[in-house]
Amino acid sequence: MSLDDKSQAAVERLEVTPSPPLAVPEYCHEALSDGQLLVHDIRPAAERRLVRKLDMRLLPTIVLIYAMNYIDRASITSARLQGLPEDLGLSDIQYDTILAILYVTYVPTQLPSNMILNRIPRPSYYIALCVFLWGTISALTGVTRNYTSILVTRLCLGIPEAAFYPGAIYLLSRWYTRKELALRCAILYAGFLFATAFGSGAVTIAIGLLTLYLLPDYPHNTRWLSPAERRLAQVRLAEDAGEADEDVATETAFNGLVMALKDKKVYLFAVVSCSQLLGLSFSSFLPTILGTLGYGTTVTLLLMAPPALLAAAICIMSAWHADRTGERYLHLCVPWWGTIIAYVIWTSTMSVGGRYSAVFLMLDGFSGCALTLAWLSNAVPRPPAKRSAAIGIVNGFGNIGALMGSFIWKSTWGPGYRPSMIICMASLALATVVASIIRCILVQQNKDLEREEQNALTGAQRDRIAEAARLEGITFEEALRRQQGFRYLL
């Protein structure tokens, strides 16, 4: 995106009264007036305290919700080991249809859900309602007695569940800077990796009620932050991109959708997301795949824990390194290449030890998956209306890969699953190629930004930088220097 393409962003204009440096203890921050946390001597400690508060409240909540989200969606795969097809009289194609039917509603609902999330003032209410609804529907799944009833339940389950993951990524992008976002997205994704094979709809309902209290809204209106902390949260994001992270009155949800559809990077990220989820679709069938090692149901489910825990740790460490270095491309692709190697190992040996070792490497591929939407948020930073639509498009289209993956792990292809893994290897190779194209585009756009910075600023572009200066309480020249430092992360 060129400098002239950056959309205007307006926030409440607040005047900062210059204050002398003060050594104010952390516990007094709640009593400071708006803008005083921006004082040079106070700012670093105040910012660390703000990020720590978000990490202790926002992150644990969404990680727990995401774990329950995956459990409620994927528990049917564990039920297969416990005789679900026999209990309900399901054929192989009926079981595959039950898996896939969720995506019929899950995929198309994500974009409108994120557009709604961008426009409502209290996302905590919206997400809490969706969690409550999917917990209720998931609990009803346990009382189904035939193919039709479980099919309808799974179809309905996709609607409220579609709101969470893209919505959570968007919410994180409204609070964390570019150099903080990847790690938080990976911690969120660790909730999926930590999720076990059993789910409880009743637990999810309770979590939905707690979400009302625990989740923040947006930086300008979160109730459990002081006015000074809210101001600091807005300033951090304005400094990060040189523009305030708010939509102006003319930037509606539809305008954001149009802007996202005009950005070629969004389509490329959508292909990456779809390809990687197809390439990693083994996760929905992991209990069945591990079942081919010859152990009983209980042991098979227990065998899922060690590779999942290791994958979660690697995912978090990889994202931490990605934030430290500002690099994205290799942090996505290298884990995918590891999964490709794991597929080769699995299809090349019948050794139990060799195949179980391959599972560790397979799951590590999700380290790349966890950073895809973080990279998208960095590549489509402003305005929020465009970013929310882009996240909905990319994640929604990406789950078409998961839908296709529901049909490639046929029981008749086991225990080797060679055709399944060949399809997945080709899909991850495609994801690598498209990610390489995205990187080349961003390199060129960074060069364009550098070249355009040599030109004089006029008109709306100058006004946007002036708006950020007013928000931060700094001079226009200081804001200009910060804005000129913005570059897309590669």
N, C-alpha and C positions, 0 to 999 in steps of 0.2 A: 504494500500500500504506500503510495507516495505521500508526501507531506500535504499536498492539496486534497488528497482523498480522505484524510483523517476527518472524521465527523466532529461537529461542534459538541462540546460537553459543558453543561452548565450545572452548577451546584449553588446552594444557598450562599449568597455573598455576605461574608462576615468580615468585619473590620477588626484588625488586630491592633491592640494598643501596645506600643513598644514597652517592654518591661526590662528592667535590669536583670542580669543573670542571678538566679536564685538557687540555692542548694536545698531543694525541697525533698524531704524523705518520701519514699514510695507510698507509704500509707496515707500521705496527705494529698495524693494526686486526685482523689475523688472530689476534694474541696476546691481545686483550682478552677479559675474561670476559663471560659472558652478561649483557646489560643495560647494559654500560658505553657502548655506542654511543648510548644514549638521553640521555646527559649533554648539557646544553644547548650547551656550546661545541664538542662533537664531532659532534653529530647532523647538522647541515647538510652538512658535508663527507663524512661517512660515508654519508649517504643518496644524495648525488650519485655517490659511488663505487659503491654498490650498483646504482643504476639504470644507470650506465655499464657495469658488468660484465654486467648482463642484456642491454643493448643490443648488446654486442659478442659475446655468445655465443648467447643465445636467438634474437634477431631474425634474424641471418644464416642460422641453421640452418633456421628455419621458412620463411623467404623462399625459400631454395633448394629446400626440399622442395615448397613450393607451386608453384614454377615447373615442377618435374618432374611434379607431379600434373597440372597443366593440359596440359603437353606430352604426357604419356602418354594423357590422355583425348581431346585434340583433334587429335592427329597424323593421325587418320583423315580429317579434313577437308582437310588438305594433301595427303594421298594421293589424294584425289579428282581434284586437278589433275594428278597424275602417272599417272592411268589406272587407279586401283584398281577402279572399277566394271567396266571392260573386262577387266581381268586375271582377275577372279573371276566375270565374267558376271552382274553385279548389275543388276537393274532399279531405277528410281527409288524405288519403295516399299521394296524390299529394302535399299537404301542408307539411307533414312530410318529403317528399323527397326533397322539396326545402330547408328545414332546413338542412337536412343531406348532401346534395350534396356538400356544401361548404367544408366539411371535406375530401372529396375524393381527393382534391388537397391540402388542408390546412395541412393535417397530413404528407404526404410523402415529402412535400417540405421543411419542417423545418430542417431536417438533412443536406441536401446539401446546404441550405441557410446559416446555421451556419458555415459549413466548408468553404464556400466562404468568409464569414465575417472574419474568422480567418486569411485568407491569403491576403486579400486586405489591402493596407496601409491606406485607407481613408474610414472607416465605415460610416462616416457622409454622404458621397455621396451615398453610397449604400442604407442606410436606407431612405434617402430623396427621392430617386428614387422610392422605394417601396411604400412609403406613397403617393407620387404623383399618382402612378398608381392605388392604391386601391381607392383613392378619386375619380379619374376619372371613374372607373368602378362602384363605389357605386352611383355616380350621374346618371349614365346610367340606374341603376335599377329603378329609378323613372319614366322612360319613357317606361317601358315594358308593353305589352298589352295582353300577353297570357302566358300559362304555359311554353311553350318551351323557349320563350325569357328570362323569369325570371330564368329559370333553368340554361341556358347557362351563364347568367350574374353572378349568384351565384357560379357556377363552376369556372369561371375565377377569381372571387374575392378572392378565397382561396389562390391563388398563391402569389400575393404580400403581402397579410396580414400575411402569414406564416413567413415572415422574421422578423417581429417586436418583438414579446414577447420573444422568445428565444434569439434573437439577443440583445435585451435590457438587459436581465439578464447577458449575456456574457460580454457586454460592461461594466456593473456595476462591474462585477467581475474583470475587468482589471484595475479598479480605486480604489476600496474600499477594506480594509482589512477584515479579517474574522469577527472581532468584530464590523464592520461598515455595513456589507453587508445586514444583515437581515432587518434592519430598512429601508434601501433604497429600497429593494425589496418590502417591505410592502407599502411604499409610492407610488411606481409604481402601485401596485395592487389597491391602493385606487382610482386610475384613473378609473378602471373598476367599483368600487362601486359608484363613483360619477356620472358615466355616466347616462344620462336620457333616456327616451324612444324614443327620436326623434334624427335623425341624418341628417347631411348635407354634401353631397359629396363635394360641393364647398368649405366649410370651411376646409375640410381635404386636398384639393389640396393646399390651401394657407399655411397650416401648413407644408406641404411637402417642399415647397420652403424655408420657414424659417429654416427648419431643417439643411439645408446646412451650415448655419451660426452658429446656436446655439449649435449643438452637437459637442462634442470633438471627436477626433480620438483615438489614443492610447497614453499612457504616454510618449513615446519617440518622437512623431511627431505632437502633438496638437499645432496648430498655435497660439492660444490665450493664451498660457502659455510661460513664459520666459524659457530659457535654465536651469536656476537654479531650477525653479519649476518643469520642466519635470524630471530633475535628482532626485529631492526629491520624486516625484510620483513613480518613479521606485524603489527607495531605500525602501520606505514604504512597498511595496509588497514583495520585496526581504527579508526584515526583518521578515515579517509576516509568511513566510513558510521556511525560511532558504535557499531558492533558488531563483534566478532571474526569473521573470514571463515573459519569452520570449522563443520562440521555437528556437532550433539550426537549422542549414541549413538542416540537415538530417531529421528533424521532419516535414514531409509534412502533408497536410490535411488527406491524406489516412493513414499515420502512426498514426495520432491521432485517426482516426476512428477505426483502428485495436486495439489500446490500450484500447479504450473505450469498444469495444466489448469483450475484454478479462477480463474486470473487472466485477465481479458478482454483485457488488453494483449497477452498472448502470441498470441491468435488474430488480433488486428489486425496485429501485426508479421509473422505468418505470411502474411497477405494481401499486405502490402507487399512482402515478400521474393519471393513468387510472381509478383506483378505486375511487379516491376522486372526479374526475371530473364527473364520473357517479353518485356518491353519491350527488353531488351538482348541478346536471343538472337541478334542478328546476328553476335556475336563468334564463334560456332561455325561460321559460314559466311563469315567475312571473306575468306579466300582466294578463295572462289567469287565473292563480291560484287566484290572488286577485279579479278577476272579479266574482268569485263564491261567494264573500261576499255580492253581490247584489247591488252594486253601479254602477253609470254610468261610461262611458269611462273616462271622465276628472277626476272625483274623484278617480277612480281606479289608474290612472297613478300618481296622486298626492300622493296617499297612499304609493307609492314605496319610496318616498324621506326619510321619517324619519328613517325607518329601515336601508336604505342604508347608510345614514350619520352616524348613530350610529355604523354600522359595519365597516365603514372606520376608525372611531376614535379608535375602539377597535383593529382593525388590526394594526394600527400604534403603539398603546401603547404596544400591545403584542410583536411586533417585537423589540421595544425599550428595553423591558425587556429581550428578548432573547439575544440581543447583550450585554447587561450589565452582564448577568449571564453566557453567553456562552453555554446555554442549547438550544437544538433544539427539541428533541423528544416530550416532553409534550406540547411545544408550537404549535406543529402540531396537536397532538391527542386530546387535551382537547377541542378545538373548534369543531372538528368533533363530539365528544360526545355530545356537546351542540346541534348540528344539529339533531342528532339521537333523542334526547329528544324532540326537536321541532316537528319532524315527529310524534312521539307518541302523543303529544298534539293535533296536527291537526287531526289525525285520530280518536281521542277519544272524540271529541266534535264538535257540530255544532254551538256553540256560536261564534258570530262575534268577540267579544272581545278576546276570547281565541285563535281563529285562527289567528287573526291579531297579537297578542302577540307572537305566535309561529313563525311568519315570521321574527321578530327581531332576534330570536335565530337561525333560519335557516341561515340567511345571515352572522351571526358571524362565521359560519364554514369556510368562506373564509379566516379568519385569519391564519388558518393552511395551506390552499392552497397557500397563498402568500409566505410562507417560504420554500416550498418544493424545489424549484430550488436553493434557498440560501443554504440550507443544502447540496444539491448535490454539489454545488460549493465548499463548505468546505470539503466534503468527497472525491472529485476528484480535488485537487487543482492544480496539475502540470502534464504535461506541458499544456500551453494554447490550443494546438491543440487537446489534449485529452478532456480537459474541454469543449471546444466548441462543439465537437462531442457528448459528453455525454449529454449536455443540449439539443441539437437538438433531440437526440434519445428519451430522457425522455419526453420532452414536446410534441414531435410528437406522440409518442405512447400514451401518456396521453390523447390526444384529441380524440383517439378512444373511450374513455369513454364518451366524449361529443357527439360523433357521435351516440353511442348506446342510449344515453340519449334523443336524438331527437325522439325516437320511443316509449318511455315508459310513456310519459305523454299524453295518449290518452284522447280526450274529453269525450269519453264514460265512462271513469273511474272517471270523476268528478261528483259532486263537492268535494267528499272526497279524491279521488286519493289514496286510500289505497294500491292497488297493486304497484303503482308508488313509494310510499314512503317505502314500504317493500323492494323493490329492492334497493333503495338508502341506507336504513339502513344496509342491508347486505353488500353493496359495501363499505361503510365507516368502517364497522367492519373488512372487509378484509384489507383495507388500514392500520388500526391500527395494525393488526397482522404482516403485512409485515414491517411496520415501526419499530416494536419491534425487528424483525430479523435484520434489518439494524443496530439498536443501539447495539445489541449484537456483531455483526461483528466489529463495530468500537471500542467497548470496548476491544475486543481481539487484534485488530490491534494496539491500543495504548499500550497494554502490550508488543506486539512484538517490537514496537519501543523502549520502555524502555529497553527491554532485549538486543536489538542490539546495543544500545548506549554504552553498556559495552565492546563491541568489538572494536578493532582498525579499523580506517578508512583507506582504501587503494583504489588505482586506480581511476576509474571514479567518485566514490562517493566523494572522497577527492577533485578532480578537480572541481566538481560542487560547493562545499562549498567555495573553493578558488575563484571561479568566483564571488560568492555573496560578498565575502570580498573585491575584487577589486572594485566592483560596489559601495559598501557602504563606501569605504575608511577606512576600519578598518583592524585589524590584523586577520590572519586566526584563531587564538585561540578565538577571540571574536565572529567571525562568527560561529565557531563550537559550542560555548555555546548557541547561539541563535537558531541554527538548532536543537540542542538537546532538546530545549524547545518546539518544534512543537508537537502538539497533535490534533487529529481529534475532532471536536466539537460533543458532544452527545446530 
